[in-house]
Structure formats: C-alpha cells, structure tokens
Amino acid sequence: MDISYDFTDRVAVVTGGANGIGADIAKHLRLAGAYVAIWDKKQGNVADDQYFEVDITNNQQVTKAAGAVIDRFGQVDFLINSAGFTGPTMPLSEFDVETWQRVIDVNLVGTFKVCRALAPIMQQKNYGRIVNLASLAGQEGTPNASAYSAAKGGVIAMTKSLGKELAMTNVRVNCIAPAAVDTDILEQMSPEHVQRMIDKSPMERLGQVEEVTHMVLWLCSSACTFNSGAVFDLSGGRASY
C-alpha cells in the first residue's frame, strides 16, 4: 500500500508484539520512525533493546514494565493491545472452567491491566493513541467460541467506556474487530472452524496481517482526531449488524 506515516520520536508499546499481527504492527511503527517496546511472554526474534518480558495477566509485571518503558524512553504515545489467546473451539457446556478463565484473563483482563497502567501516562502528557484488537466474534458471537466471543465483546465495551472517559483529552481510544486473519493463532482452532469462518466471508478469504496493520497505523496518526470509542470492522464484508 502506497501510504506513509511519520511517527518520529513517538514511543509505542505493542503487547503480543513478538509474532503475528503484533510483530507486523511493531515493524511498521519502527519503519515510520517510532521507538517500539514489545511486551510479550517470549522474545522470539525481537532485539534485546526492544523486548520486555511481560505476562499481561500479571499486574505486577505490567506495572514494572510500564516503569521500565518510562525509564528508557521517557514517554508512551501509542498503545497497541495485540496479545491474545483464542482457546479451544467447543460447545460452551464442554468448556473447561480454568481454560475459559484463561481466555478471559488474557484477552479482556490483560487488556484492562495494560490500559490501566499506561493511559494515565498519556493523560499526563495530554496525548496518546490506544488501539485494542478485538474481534468480529465479540460483536456477533461465534458458535463454539463462547469464551473468546465474551472476552472480545468485553474489549469492545471497555474501549467505548474508556474512549468516553478520555474524550475531553487528546488521547484517542479505538478498537479493531477483524474477522479471521491469516496468522499462526488459527492453529489454536480446528480446520473446520477456520473454514466455516472463510465460508461466511463475502470476499471468501481470510484477512491479511498487513490489512490490520494499516488500520492501526491510521488510528495512531494525527489524522485520527474525531474517532474515539469506535469499533472498526475488518471483516471482508461479513459484518451483518
């Protein structure tokens, strides 16, 4: 895509940024001039000076990482909440209770803890962009994915709430609700479940990582001024509400 952004001297935190969608977002933020801090449980191929080992469900680790980012970079301008966990695909009545709780903790509670740690830093500076990665499942409810649907529905509602709380500041809070995107996270789902999601798409395909990245970049840009608490579809025309 022939679109460029200038994020020189901006500082971004990307959770789940060691692989998948988060890694692509982090790469393009760096290409646009931003300093990027990757918060993830595994380092992968991330450079040492960019990586912070963080389990976003652990509030102590989140708080420590927030302080470390400020010590190193002095500010936080962008927060991309990309860390996620789909869990298994099965009927609600068969769901293991601990697994259900883990899906909720990673996708919803973890996102809350990171926002809680970093939003006040943006408020103090009176500037920031928060982009939460939700899912079409959170809007429509996907059969046999009740925990993931509930968690992402919570992310959408939390985005709307926080966006309203910060509406009178220069901090914008939005989320993206993709349909299935072609990443390794699909390996957590059965092939039949993935194919059903493709079949539901009017475009009859999966979303691509770069399509998510480019929407995130716009939401981080100075062009995004009157959008807050909003949900942006990336569904290939599938959204039906």
C-alpha positions in Angstrom: 0.0 0.0 0.0 1.4 3.4 -1.0 0.8 5.1 2.3 3.4 6.5 4.7 3.3 7.9 8.2 5.8 9.9 10.2 6.0 8.8 13.9 9.4 10.2 14.5 10.2 10.4 18.3 6.9 8.7 19.2 7.1 5.8 21.6 4.8 2.7 21.2 4.0 -0.2 23.4 2.8 -3.3 21.5 1.6 -6.3 23.5 1.9 -9.6 21.8 4.4 -8.0 19.5 6.9 -10.8 19.2 4.9 -12.6 16.5 1.8 -12.5 14.3 -0.2 -9.3 13.9 1.6 -7.6 16.7 5.1 -8.2 15.2 3.9 -6.7 11.8 2.5 -3.6 13.6 5.7 -3.1 15.5 7.8 -3.4 12.4 5.8 -0.8 10.5 5.8 1.6 13.5 9.6 1.4 13.6 9.7 2.0 9.8 7.7 5.1 10.4 10.2 6.4 12.9 8.7 5.3 16.3 10.6 3.7 19.2 8.8 0.4 19.9 8.7 -1.6 23.2 7.5 -5.1 22.7 5.6 -6.6 25.7 5.4 -10.4 25.3 6.0 -13.6 27.2 8.5 -14.9 24.6 11.2 -12.8 22.9 11.3 -14.6 19.6 13.3 -12.6 17.1 12.8 -9.3 18.9 16.0 -7.3 19.6 17.1 -7.1 23.3 16.6 -3.3 23.5 13.0 -3.5 22.3 11.9 -6.5 24.3 10.2 -6.5 27.7 9.1 -9.9 29.2 5.6 -9.3 30.3 2.6 -11.6 31.1 -0.2 -9.1 30.7 -2.4 -11.1 33.1 0.2 -10.3 35.9 -0.4 -6.9 37.2 3.0 -6.7 38.9 4.8 -7.4 35.7 2.6 -4.9 33.8 3.4 -2.2 36.4 7.1 -2.9 36.3 7.2 -2.9 32.5 5.4 0.5 32.4 8.0 2.0 34.7 10.9 0.4 32.6 9.5 1.9 29.4 9.3 5.4 31.0 12.8 5.0 32.4 14.1 4.1 28.9 12.1 6.3 26.6 10.6 8.9 28.9 7.0 8.7 27.4 4.4 6.5 25.9 2.4 7.8 22.9 0.8 4.7 21.4 -0.5 1.5 23.0 -1.5 -1.4 20.8 -3.1 -4.2 22.7 -2.5 -7.1 20.4 -1.8 -10.0 22.8 -4.5 -12.7 22.5 -5.5 -16.3 23.1 -8.4 -17.9 21.3 -8.7 -21.1 23.4 -10.3 -24.3 22.0 -13.4 -24.5 19.8 -16.1 -26.5 21.5 -19.6 -26.1 22.9 -20.0 -23.9 26.0 -21.2 -26.9 28.0 -17.9 -28.8 27.4 -15.6 -25.9 28.2 -13.1 -26.4 31.0 -13.7 -23.7 33.6 -10.0 -22.9 34.0 -9.5 -22.7 30.2 -12.5 -20.3 30.0 -11.0 -18.1 32.7 -7.6 -18.1 30.9 -9.2 -16.8 27.7 -11.0 -14.1 29.6 -7.8 -13.2 31.6 -5.6 -12.8 28.5 -7.9 -11.1 26.2 -10.0 -8.9 28.5 -8.5 -8.6 31.9 -4.9 -8.3 30.5 -6.0 -5.5 28.1 -7.6 -3.7 31.1 -4.4 -4.0 33.2 -2.2 -2.6 30.4 -4.7 0.3 29.7 -4.8 1.0 33.4 -1.0 1.2 33.6 -0.4 3.3 30.5 -3.5 5.5 30.0 -2.6 7.8 32.9 0.9 8.4 31.4 -0.8 9.6 28.2 -3.2 11.7 30.2 -0.3 13.5 32.0 1.1 14.4 28.6 -2.4 15.1 27.1 -1.6 13.0 24.1 -1.9 9.3 23.1 -3.5 6.7 20.9 -4.8 3.4 22.3 -5.8 0.7 19.8 -7.3 -2.5 21.1 -7.5 -5.5 18.9 -11.0 -7.0 19.4 -12.7 -9.4 17.0 -15.9 -9.8 15.0 -16.6 -12.7 17.4 -17.1 -10.0 20.1 -19.8 -8.3 18.0 -21.7 -11.3 16.6 -20.8 -14.2 18.9 -19.1 -17.1 17.2 -20.6 -20.6 17.9 -18.2 -22.9 19.8 -16.0 -19.9 20.7 -18.0 -18.6 23.7 -15.1 -17.6 25.9 -13.3 -15.7 23.1 -16.5 -14.1 21.9 -17.3 -13.0 25.5 -13.7 -11.7 26.1 -13.6 -9.7 22.8 -17.1 -8.3 23.4 -15.8 -7.1 26.7 -12.8 -5.4 25.0 -15.2 -3.6 22.7 -17.3 -2.4 25.6 -14.3 -1.3 27.6 -12.9 0.6 24.5 -16.2 2.5 24.3 -16.1 3.3 28.0 -12.5 4.4 28.1 -13.0 6.4 24.9 -15.7 8.4 26.6 -13.7 8.9 29.8 -10.9 10.4 27.8 -12.9 12.3 25.2 -12.0 15.7 26.5 -8.3 14.9 26.3 -6.1 14.4 23.3 -6.0 10.6 24.0 -8.0 8.6 21.5 -9.2 5.1 22.2 -10.4 2.8 19.5 -10.6 -0.8 18.6 -10.5 -3.0 15.5 -12.8 -6.0 15.0 -11.3 -8.3 12.4 -12.8 -11.5 11.1 -10.3 -14.4 10.8 -6.8 -13.2 9.9 -4.2 -15.5 8.4 -1.8 -15.9 11.3 -0.5 -18.7 13.5 -3.2 -18.1 16.0 -5.6 -20.0 13.7 -3.6 -23.1 14.6 -5.4 -22.9 18.0 -8.7 -23.6 16.1 -9.9 -26.7 14.3 -9.5 -26.6 10.5 -13.3 -27.0 10.2 -13.9 -23.9 12.4 -11.5 -21.8 10.3 -13.1 -23.0 7.0 -16.5 -22.0 8.4 -15.2 -18.5 9.0 -13.9 -18.3 5.5 -17.2 -19.5 4.1 -19.0 -16.7 6.0 -16.9 -14.0 4.3 -18.5 -12.4 1.2 -14.9 -12.0 0.0 -14.4 -15.7 0.6 -10.9 -15.3 2.1 -9.0 -14.6 5.3 -7.9 -11.2 6.2 -4.2 -10.4 5.8 -1.9 -9.1 8.5 -0.9 -6.0 6.6 -4.6 -5.0 6.3 -4.8 -4.9 10.1 -1.5 -3.1 10.4 -2.5 -0.2 8.1 -5.7 0.4 10.0 -3.7 0.5 13.2 -1.2 3.0 11.7 -4.1 5.3 10.7 -5.6 5.1 14.2 -2.2 6.1 15.7 -1.8 9.0 13.3 -2.6 12.7 13.7 -5.4 12.2 11.1 -7.4 10.3 13.7 -8.9 13.2 15.8 -12.7 12.8 15.9 -12.8 9.0 16.3 -12.8 7.6 19.8 -14.6 4.7 21.5 -15.2 3.4 17.9 -15.1 -0.1 16.5 -13.6 -0.5 13.1 -14.6 -3.6 11.1 -12.1 -5.7 9.1 -14.4 -8.4 8.1 -14.4 -8.7 4.3 -18.0 -7.5 4.2 -19.1 -10.1 6.8 -20.4 -7.8 9.5 -24.2 -8.0 9.5 -25.5 -5.5 12.1 
